[in-house]
Amino acid sequence: MSPLDISLADLIARLDEELPEASELARISEARLRAQTLSDLGDQLIDHYVSKAKQVGASWTQIGDAIGVSKQAAQQRHAPAAFDRFTNLNRHSIVLAQEAARTHKHDSIGTEHLLLGLLGEPQGLAYEVLIAKTESEQRIRDAIQEALPPAGEKSLRGHIPFHEQSKEAIGQARRASTDLGHDWVGTEHTLLGLIRVAQSPAAQLLRALGFTSEELHETVKTEINKRLAARDDR
């Protein structure tokens, strides 16, 4: 017996009733939209009770068992939004990265695009750190341009997914923020995240420009402390 008081016949009858003049192809499109809505509602229903379970002390292993997936899959599926602690400047750099991928007709946002996004946000600390070291924005842009894959044949519309290395870099950015004891994820943390994904194109570019992960970490830490001290002195 279905746990919900709804059946396939009910869904079909309602769609047919609401779209009496629609063609069969139009009804397929509408059915797809309604199926996505049902799926989204189902996800929200599960998320609601996952939050309740966490509040009463349930472990991710227990939650995974209840959902029927591994602990890791449960954590990944129900983790907080990827950009929930990102500053406005850093969110803007992500938008710029997506637009860079779109401009070059690439089918995913790579770490090279994330680095371009940081260069496009001159108010961010990452930009200041990059320019202070290299003394030339154009030098960095030229290096990225050489590392970019060939342009695609067709421009993509809508959402462009992140490359797996970019997803890892974003995760590392959040970890870098936590390591430094910060409650925000700024452009400087994204820069740290990029160099931590050692085999990524962006990390290789940064090393070629003279950066190391350890030095970059200390530079960011020092610069943030300076900014916080200056703010406290006002």
PASEBA-1860 file (N, C-alpha, C; in nm, 3 decimals):
! residues 234
1> MSPLDISL> 0.085/-0.120/0.000/0.000/0.000/0.000/0.088/0.124/0.000 ~ 0.053/0.224/-0.079/0.130/0.348/-0.086/0.118/0.424/0.045 ~ 0.230/0.482/0.095/0.224/0.562/0.218/0.158/0.696/0.197 ~ 0.130/0.733/0.072/0.065/0.861/0.043/-0.073/0.837/-0.015 ~ -0.165/0.925/0.019/-0.301/0.914/-0.032/-0.309/0.977/-0.170 ~ -0.231/0.921/-0.263/-0.228/0.972/-0.399/-0.185/0.858/-0.490 ~ -0.236/0.857/-0.612/-0.203/0.748/-0.703/-0.164/0.803/-0.838 ~ -0.104/0.720/-0.921/-0.069/0.760/-1.057/-0.194/0.800/-1.134
9> ADLIARLD> -0.303/0.727/-1.112/-0.428/0.759/-1.182/-0.477/0.900/-1.146 ~ -0.460/0.937/-1.017/-0.499/1.072/-0.974/-0.417/1.178/-1.047 ~ -0.287/1.156/-1.057/-0.198/1.253/-1.122/-0.233/1.268/-1.269 ~ -0.259/1.155/-1.335/-0.295/1.158/-1.477/-0.427/1.231/-1.497 ~ -0.524/1.198/-1.415/-0.657/1.260/-1.428/-0.650/1.411/-1.409 ~ -0.571/1.454/-1.312/-0.562/1.598/-1.285/-0.493/1.671/-1.399 ~ -0.385/1.613/-1.453/-0.315/1.678/-1.564/-0.407/1.687/-1.685 ~ -0.478/1.577/-1.716/-0.568/1.577/-1.831/-0.681/1.679/-1.814
17> EELPEASE> -0.727/1.692/-1.690/-0.836/1.785/-1.662/-0.790/1.930/-1.677 ~ -0.666/1.959/-1.635/-0.615/2.096/-1.640/-0.568/2.136/-1.779 ~ -0.534/2.039/-1.863/-0.484/2.069/-1.999/-0.563/1.991/-2.103 ~ -0.691/2.018/-2.113/-0.775/1.938/-2.204/-0.742/1.953/-2.352 ~ -0.685/2.067/-2.390/-0.657/2.093/-2.532/-0.511/2.066/-2.569 ~ -0.430/2.029/-2.472/-0.286/2.012/-2.498/-0.258/1.886/-2.578 ~ -0.151/1.891/-2.659/-0.109/1.773/-2.734/-0.040/1.675/-2.640 ~ -0.017/1.555/-2.688/0.050/1.456/-2.604/0.194/1.500/-2.573
25> LARISEAR> 0.259/1.566/-2.670/0.396/1.612/-2.645/0.398/1.722/-2.540 ~ 0.298/1.812/-2.544/0.290/1.918/-2.443/0.265/1.857/-2.305 ~ 0.189/1.749/-2.302/0.161/1.684/-2.173/0.285/1.615/-2.118 ~ 0.370/1.566/-2.206/0.497/1.508/-2.161/0.580/1.615/-2.090 ~ 0.589/1.734/-2.151/0.667/1.843/-2.090/0.609/1.882/-1.955 ~ 0.476/1.891/-1.946/0.412/1.927/-1.820/0.432/1.817/-1.716 ~ 0.424/1.692/-1.759/0.444/1.580/-1.667/0.586/1.581/-1.610 ~ 0.683/1.618/-1.696/0.821/1.625/-1.648/0.836/1.731/-1.541
33> LRAQTLSD> 0.776/1.849/-1.562/0.783/1.956/-1.463/0.718/1.915/-1.331 ~ 0.605/1.845/-1.340/0.537/1.803/-1.218/0.616/1.694/-1.145 ~ 0.681/1.609/-1.223/0.764/1.505/-1.162/0.881/1.568/-1.086 ~ 0.940/1.674/-1.144/1.051/1.742/-1.077/1.003/1.809/-0.949 ~ 0.882/1.867/-0.955/0.825/1.929/-0.835/0.804/1.825/-0.725 ~ 0.752/1.710/-0.762/0.732/1.604/-0.664/0.865/1.558/-0.605 ~ 0.966/1.547/-0.692/1.099/1.506/-0.645/1.157/1.608/-0.549 ~ 1.143/1.738/-0.583/1.194/1.844/-0.496/1.123/1.843/-0.360
41> LGDQLIDH> 0.992/1.822/-0.364/0.917/1.816/-0.238/0.962/1.698/-0.154 ~ 0.988/1.586/-0.220/1.036/1.469/-0.148/1.171/1.495/-0.082 ~ 1.260/1.562/-0.155/1.391/1.596/-0.098/1.375/1.687/0.023 ~ 1.285/1.786/0.011/1.263/1.878/0.122/1.203/1.807/0.243 ~ 1.117/1.708/0.217/1.058/1.630/0.325/1.166/1.553/0.401 ~ 1.257/1.489/0.325/1.367/1.415/0.388/1.458/1.510/0.464 ~ 1.492/1.625/0.400/1.580/1.722/0.465/1.522/1.769/0.599 ~ 1.390/1.788/0.603/1.325/1.832/0.725/1.351/1.734/0.839
49> YVSKAKQV> 1.334/1.606/0.810/1.349/1.507/0.917/1.495/1.473/0.945 ~ 1.583/1.495/0.847/1.726/1.481/0.874/1.768/1.587/0.976 ~ 1.721/1.711/0.956/1.752/1.819/1.050/1.700/1.787/1.189 ~ 1.578/1.734/1.196/1.520/1.696/1.325/1.604/1.588/1.392 ~ 1.648/1.490/1.314/1.728/1.380/1.369/1.862/1.430/1.421 ~ 1.925/1.524/1.347/2.054/1.579/1.392/2.035/1.656/1.523 ~ 1.923/1.724/1.537/1.898/1.803/1.657/1.887/1.716/1.782 ~ 1.843/1.592/1.765/1.830/1.503/1.881/1.949/1.408/1.894
57> GASWTQIG> 2.055/1.436/1.816/2.180/1.364/1.836/2.204/1.243/1.749 ~ 2.125/1.221/1.646/2.148/1.107/1.556/2.278/1.126/1.479 ~ 2.350/1.018/1.457/2.476/1.023/1.382/2.447/1.012/1.233 ~ 2.547/1.050/1.151/2.531/1.039/1.006/2.521/0.893/0.964 ~ 2.584/0.803/1.040/2.572/0.661/1.008/2.427/0.616/1.026 ~ 2.365/0.657/1.137/2.225/0.621/1.162/2.132/0.682/1.057 ~ 2.159/0.808/1.022/2.075/0.875/0.921/2.091/0.807/0.786 ~ 2.216/0.772/0.752/2.240/0.701/0.626/2.165/0.569/0.621
65> DAIGVSKQ> 2.167/0.495/0.733/2.093/0.368/0.740/1.944/0.390/0.719 ~ 1.891/0.499/0.779/1.748/0.527/0.766/1.710/0.562/0.622 ~ 1.800/0.632/0.553/1.774/0.670/0.414/1.802/0.555/0.318 ~ 1.895/0.467/0.361/1.934/0.356/0.275/2.056/0.386/0.192 ~ 2.142/0.476/0.243/2.267/0.510/0.174/2.381/0.506/0.274 ~ 2.504/0.524/0.226/2.619/0.524/0.314/2.622/0.652/0.398 ~ 2.703/0.649/0.504/2.723/0.768/0.587/2.772/0.885/0.502 ~ 2.872/0.857/0.416/2.930/0.963/0.332/2.826/1.022/0.237
73> AAQQRHAP> 2.744/0.936/0.178/2.642/0.985/0.085/2.538/1.070/0.157 ~ 2.503/1.031/0.279/2.406/1.110/0.357/2.463/1.247/0.390 ~ 2.590/1.252/0.430/2.653/1.380/0.463/2.659/1.470/0.341 ~ 2.697/1.410/0.226/2.712/1.487/0.103/2.577/1.541/0.057 ~ 2.475/1.455/0.063/2.343/1.492/0.014/2.278/1.599/0.101 ~ 2.301/1.593/0.232/2.231/1.683/0.322/2.324/1.785/0.389 ~ 2.441/1.809/0.327/2.532/1.910/0.380/2.475/2.049/0.358 ~ 2.520/2.151/0.435/2.473/2.289/0.413/2.509/2.335/0.272
81> AAFDRFTN> 2.440/2.434/0.224/2.465/2.487/0.090/2.612/2.525/0.074 ~ 2.663/2.495/-0.045/2.807/2.511/-0.068/2.856/2.653/-0.043 ~ 2.773/2.753/-0.068/2.820/2.891/-0.061/2.756/2.969/0.054 ~ 2.709/2.897/0.156/2.635/2.965/0.262/2.718/3.063/0.343 ~ 2.851/3.043/0.354/2.934/3.136/0.430/3.019/3.224/0.339 ~ 2.998/3.215/0.209/3.078/3.293/0.115/3.042/3.441/0.123 ~ 3.144/3.526/0.120/3.120/3.670/0.118/3.061/3.711/-0.016 ~ 3.005/3.830/-0.021/2.949/3.880/-0.147/3.056/3.889/-0.256
89> LNRHSIVL> 3.176/3.933/-0.217/3.284/3.942/-0.315/3.320/3.804/-0.370 ~ 3.321/3.705/-0.282/3.356/3.571/-0.325/3.246/3.509/-0.412 ~ 3.122/3.535/-0.375/3.011/3.487/-0.458/3.020/3.549/-0.598 ~ 3.057/3.677/-0.601/3.071/3.744/-0.731/3.183/3.680/-0.813 ~ 3.291/3.642/-0.746/3.401/3.578/-0.819/3.356/3.444/-0.879 ~ 3.266/3.373/-0.810/3.213/3.247/-0.862/3.127/3.273/-0.986 ~ 3.047/3.379/-0.982/2.967/3.417/-1.098/3.058/3.450/-1.216 ~ 3.164/3.523/-1.189/3.260/3.558/-1.295/3.327/3.433/-1.352
97> AQEAARTH> 3.353/3.336/-1.266/3.413/3.210/-1.311/3.319/3.138/-1.407 ~ 3.190/3.136/-1.371/3.092/3.073/-1.459/3.085/3.143/-1.594 ~ 3.088/3.276/-1.591/3.082/3.352/-1.715/3.209/3.331/-1.799 ~ 3.323/3.313/-1.733/3.446/3.284/-1.806/3.435/3.150/-1.879 ~ 3.377/3.050/-1.809/3.356/2.919/-1.873/3.260/2.933/-1.991 ~ 3.155/3.013/-1.972/3.057/3.032/-2.080/3.120/3.103/-2.200 ~ 3.200/3.207/-2.171/3.265/3.283/-2.277/3.354/3.194/-2.364 ~ 3.424/3.101/-2.297/3.515/3.011/-2.370/3.444/2.885/-2.420
105> KHDSIGTE> 3.311/2.880/-2.401/3.230/2.767/-2.447/3.277/2.635/-2.388 ~ 3.313/2.639/-2.260/3.353/2.517/-2.191/3.233/2.457/-2.119 ~ 3.232/2.325/-2.105/3.114/2.258/-2.049/3.121/2.238/-1.898 ~ 3.225/2.290/-1.834/3.232/2.286/-1.688/3.318/2.401/-1.639 ~ 3.301/2.437/-1.511/3.380/2.544/-1.450/3.503/2.482/-1.388 ~ 3.618/2.508/-1.449/3.744/2.452/-1.401/3.811/2.543/-1.299 ~ 3.918/2.494/-1.241/3.991/2.576/-1.144/4.053/2.698/-1.211 ~ 4.083/2.686/-1.341/4.135/2.803/-1.414/4.031/2.914/-1.418
113> HLLLGLLG> 3.905/2.875/-1.436/3.797/2.975/-1.439/3.780/3.039/-1.301 ~ 3.794/2.958/-1.196/3.784/3.014/-1.060/3.895/3.117/-1.037 ~ 4.013/3.090/-1.088/4.125/3.184/-1.074/4.096/3.312/-1.151 ~ 4.038/3.298/-1.270/3.998/3.416/-1.347/3.893/3.496/-1.271 ~ 3.802/3.427/-1.205/3.700/3.494/-1.127/3.760/3.578/-1.016 ~ 3.863/3.526/-0.950/3.931/3.602/-0.844/3.999/3.726/-0.900 ~ 4.053/3.714/-1.020/4.117/3.830/-1.084/4.014/3.936/-1.124 ~ 3.891/3.893/-1.142/3.786/3.987/-1.182/3.723/4.060/-1.065
121> EPQGLAYE> 3.770/4.031/-0.942/3.716/4.097/-0.823/3.828/4.171/-0.752 ~ 3.864/4.292/-0.802/3.979/4.365/-0.748/3.965/4.412/-0.604 ~ 3.842/4.410/-0.550/3.825/4.448/-0.410/3.856/4.333/-0.315 ~ 3.871/4.213/-0.370/3.896/4.097/-0.286/4.041/4.088/-0.242 ~ 4.065/4.026/-0.127/4.201/4.009/-0.076/4.282/3.918/-0.168 ~ 4.217/3.820/-0.232/4.289/3.731/-0.323/4.356/3.810/-0.434 ~ 4.285/3.908/-0.488/4.341/3.990/-0.596/4.466/4.063/-0.546 ~ 4.456/4.122/-0.428/4.570/4.196/-0.372/4.691/4.105/-0.352
129> VLIAKTES> 4.667/3.985/-0.302/4.777/3.890/-0.277/4.840/3.848/-0.410 ~ 4.757/3.821/-0.510/4.809/3.780/-0.640/4.895/3.889/-0.704 ~ 4.846/4.012/-0.700/4.918/4.122/-0.765/5.044/4.159/-0.686 ~ 5.037/4.153/-0.554/5.154/4.185/-0.472/5.270/4.092/-0.502 ~ 5.240/3.967/-0.532/5.344/3.868/-0.560/5.397/3.879/-0.702 ~ 5.305/3.894/-0.799/5.346/3.889/-0.940/5.370/4.027/-1.001 ~ 5.312/4.130/-0.937/5.323/4.268/-0.985/5.261/4.290/-1.122 ~ 5.178/4.196/-1.167/5.119/4.212/-1.301/4.994/4.127/-1.316
137> EQRIRDAI> 4.879/4.192/-1.324/4.755/4.117/-1.351/4.762/4.052/-1.488 ~ 4.816/4.124/-1.585/4.821/4.070/-1.721/4.906/3.944/-1.729 ~ 5.012/3.940/-1.651/5.098/3.821/-1.650/5.017/3.699/-1.606 ~ 4.934/3.717/-1.505/4.852/3.605/-1.455/4.748/3.566/-1.560 ~ 4.684/3.666/-1.619/4.582/3.637/-1.721/4.642/3.564/-1.840 ~ 4.760/3.605/-1.881/4.827/3.539/-1.995/4.858/3.393/-1.961 ~ 4.903/3.369/-1.837/4.936/3.232/-1.796/4.809/3.146/-1.794 ~ 4.698/3.203/-1.745/4.573/3.127/-1.742/4.525/3.099/-1.884
145> QEALPPAG> 4.536/3.200/-1.970/4.491/3.183/-2.108/4.564/3.068/-2.176 ~ 4.693/3.056/-2.150/4.771/2.948/-2.210/4.729/2.811/-2.156 ~ 4.682/2.809/-2.032/4.646/2.682/-1.968/4.502/2.639/-1.998 ~ 4.420/2.730/-2.048/4.280/2.697/-2.074/4.267/2.594/-2.186 ~ 4.171/2.505/-2.176/4.143/2.411/-2.287/4.096/2.488/-2.409 ~ 4.102/2.428/-2.526/4.050/2.494/-2.647/3.902/2.530/-2.629 ~ 3.861/2.636/-2.693/3.721/2.678/-2.684/3.631/2.572/-2.743 ~ 3.513/2.558/-2.685/3.416/2.462/-2.737/3.349/2.513/-2.863
153> EKSLRGHI> 3.262/2.432/-2.918/3.196/2.468/-3.043/3.062/2.536/-3.020 ~ 3.003/2.514/-2.903/2.869/2.565/-2.879/2.859/2.629/-2.742 ~ 2.800/2.747/-2.736/2.781/2.816/-2.608/2.673/2.746/-2.527 ~ 2.699/2.729/-2.397/2.603/2.665/-2.309/2.510/2.769/-2.249 ~ 2.385/2.732/-2.232/2.289/2.819/-2.166/2.259/2.765/-2.027 ~ 2.216/2.856/-1.941/2.178/2.812/-1.807/2.296/2.773/-1.722 ~ 2.271/2.676/-1.634/2.369/2.634/-1.535/2.486/2.562/-1.601 ~ 2.608/2.595/-1.559/2.728/2.523/-1.601/2.785/2.453/-1.477
161> PFHEQSKE> 2.803/2.322/-1.481/2.848/2.250/-1.361/2.994/2.277/-1.329 ~ 3.030/2.252/-1.204/3.169/2.263/-1.161/3.243/2.134/-1.196 ~ 3.366/2.150/-1.241/3.455/2.035/-1.258/3.483/1.975/-1.120 ~ 3.514/1.846/-1.115/3.538/1.780/-0.986/3.650/1.849/-0.908 ~ 3.755/1.894/-0.978/3.865/1.963/-0.908/3.818/2.096/-0.850 ~ 3.725/2.162/-0.919/3.670/2.288/-0.867/3.585/2.264/-0.743 ~ 3.508/2.155/-0.746/3.429/2.120/-0.627/3.523/2.096/-0.509 ~ 3.634/2.027/-0.535/3.730/2.000/-0.428/3.791/2.131/-0.378
169> AIGQARRA> 3.822/2.222/-0.471/3.882/2.351/-0.432/3.786/2.432/-0.346 ~ 3.657/2.428/-0.378/3.558/2.500/-0.299/3.548/2.440/-0.160 ~ 3.554/2.307/-0.153/3.556/2.241/-0.022/3.680/2.278/0.057 ~ 3.793/2.285/-0.011/3.918/2.324/0.055/3.915/2.469/0.100 ~ 3.843/2.554/0.027/3.828/2.694/0.068/3.756/2.702/0.202 ~ 3.650/2.623/0.215/3.578/2.622/0.342/3.667/2.570/0.455 ~ 3.747/2.468/0.425/3.839/2.414/0.527/3.946/2.516/0.564 ~ 3.995/2.590/0.465/4.096/2.693/0.492/4.039/2.798/0.585
177> STDLGHDW> 3.914/2.836/0.564/3.848/2.933/0.652/3.841/2.878/0.794 ~ 3.801/2.753/0.806/3.791/2.690/0.938/3.928/2.680/1.004 ~ 4.030/2.643/0.927/4.166/2.631/0.980/4.214/2.764/1.040 ~ 4.173/2.874/0.977/4.216/3.006/1.022/4.123/3.063/1.129 ~ 4.020/2.988/1.165/3.928/3.034/1.269/3.832/3.142/1.223 ~ 3.801/3.145/1.093/3.714/3.248/1.040/3.571/3.196/1.024 ~ 3.475/3.285/1.032/3.336/3.245/1.014/3.283/3.289/0.878 ~ 3.371/3.325/0.788/3.334/3.361/0.651/3.429/3.291/0.554
185> VGTEHTLL> 3.388/3.283/0.428/3.474/3.227/0.323/3.492/3.336/0.219 ~ 3.609/3.398/0.219/3.635/3.508/0.128/3.716/3.464/0.007 ~ 3.745/3.560/-0.079/3.824/3.529/-0.199/3.960/3.473/-0.161 ~ 4.014/3.519/-0.047/4.143/3.469/-0.002/4.138/3.320/0.032 ~ 4.024/3.275/0.084/4.010/3.132/0.116/3.996/3.050/-0.012 ~ 3.928/3.105/-0.111/3.919/3.035/-0.240/4.057/3.021/-0.302 ~ 4.140/3.124/-0.290/4.276/3.117/-0.341/4.354/3.004/-0.271 ~ 4.339/2.995/-0.140/4.402/2.887/-0.065/4.346/2.751/-0.108
193> GLIRVAQS> 4.215/2.746/-0.132/4.154/2.622/-0.176/4.208/2.576/-0.310 ~ 4.232/2.670/-0.399/4.283/2.635/-0.532/4.422/2.573/-0.525 ~ 4.511/2.632/-0.446/4.648/2.580/-0.442/4.656/2.449/-0.365 ~ 4.556/2.422/-0.281/4.555/2.296/-0.205/4.518/2.176/-0.292 ~ 4.450/2.201/-0.404/4.419/2.091/-0.497/4.539/2.079/-0.590 ~ 4.639/2.008/-0.543/4.775/2.016/-0.598/4.786/1.986/-0.747 ~ 4.704/1.894/-0.797/4.715/1.856/-0.938/4.627/1.938/-1.032 ~ 4.555/2.034/-0.976/4.465/2.114/-1.060/4.544/2.214/-1.144
201> PAAQLLRA> 4.490/2.254/-1.259/4.557/2.355/-1.341/4.585/2.484/-1.264 ~ 4.491/2.529/-1.180/4.512/2.654/-1.106/4.628/2.641/-1.009 ~ 4.639/2.528/-0.940/4.749/2.507/-0.846/4.883/2.506/-0.919 ~ 4.885/2.442/-1.035/5.009/2.441/-1.114/5.046/2.580/-1.161 ~ 4.946/2.659/-1.200/4.971/2.797/-1.241/5.026/2.879/-1.125 ~ 4.965/2.864/-1.009/5.009/2.941/-0.893/5.152/2.905/-0.854 ~ 5.184/2.777/-0.860/5.322/2.737/-0.828/5.419/2.793/-0.931 ~ 5.380/2.794/-1.058/5.466/2.850/-1.163/5.487/3.000/-1.142
209> LGFTSEEL> 5.391/3.066/-1.079/5.402/3.209/-1.052/5.479/3.238/-0.924 ~ 5.522/3.131/-0.855/5.607/3.149/-0.737/5.538/3.128/-0.603 ~ 5.413/3.085/-0.604/5.341/3.063/-0.479/5.365/2.921/-0.428 ~ 5.363/2.906/-0.296/5.356/2.775/-0.233/5.236/2.775/-0.139 ~ 5.185/2.658/-0.109/5.068/2.650/-0.023/5.096/2.708/0.115 ~ 5.212/2.674/0.171/5.246/2.720/0.306/5.264/2.871/0.310 ~ 5.337/2.925/0.212/5.360/3.070/0.209/5.230/3.145/0.190 ~ 5.144/3.093/0.103/5.017/3.158/0.076/4.930/3.159/0.201
217> HETVKTEI> 4.931/3.049/0.273/4.854/3.041/0.398/4.900/3.149/0.496 ~ 5.032/3.163/0.513/5.084/3.263/0.606/5.056/3.404/0.559 ~ 5.065/3.427/0.428/5.037/3.561/0.373/4.892/3.601/0.399 ~ 4.801/3.510/0.372/4.658/3.537/0.394/4.633/3.562/0.542 ~ 4.691/3.479/0.627/4.673/3.495/0.772/4.722/3.632/0.819 ~ 4.840/3.672/0.771/4.898/3.801/0.810/4.812/3.917/0.761 ~ 4.770/3.912/0.635/4.692/4.021/0.577/4.557/4.037/0.645 ~ 4.495/3.925/0.678/4.365/3.933/0.746/4.383/3.992/0.886
225> NKRLAARD> 4.487/3.950/0.956/4.513/4.005/1.089/4.537/4.155/1.083 ~ 4.606/4.200/0.979/4.629/4.343/0.961/4.496/4.417/0.942 ~ 4.410/4.360/0.860/4.281/4.424/0.834/4.195/4.429/0.960 ~ 4.195/4.320/1.035/4.116/4.317/1.157/4.169/4.416/1.260 ~ 4.302/4.428/1.268/4.364/4.521/1.363/4.332/4.665/1.323 ~ 4.338/4.693/1.192/4.308/4.827/1.144/4.163/4.864/1.173 ~ 4.076/4.765/1.158/3.933/4.790/1.184/3.910/4.819/1.333 ~ 3.980/4.745/1.419/3.963/4.764/1.564/4.016/4.899/1.609
233> DR> 4.113/4.955/1.535/4.173/5.083/1.573/4.086/5.203/1.537 ~ 3.985/5.177/1.457/3.902/5.290/1.412/3.811/5.341/1.525
END
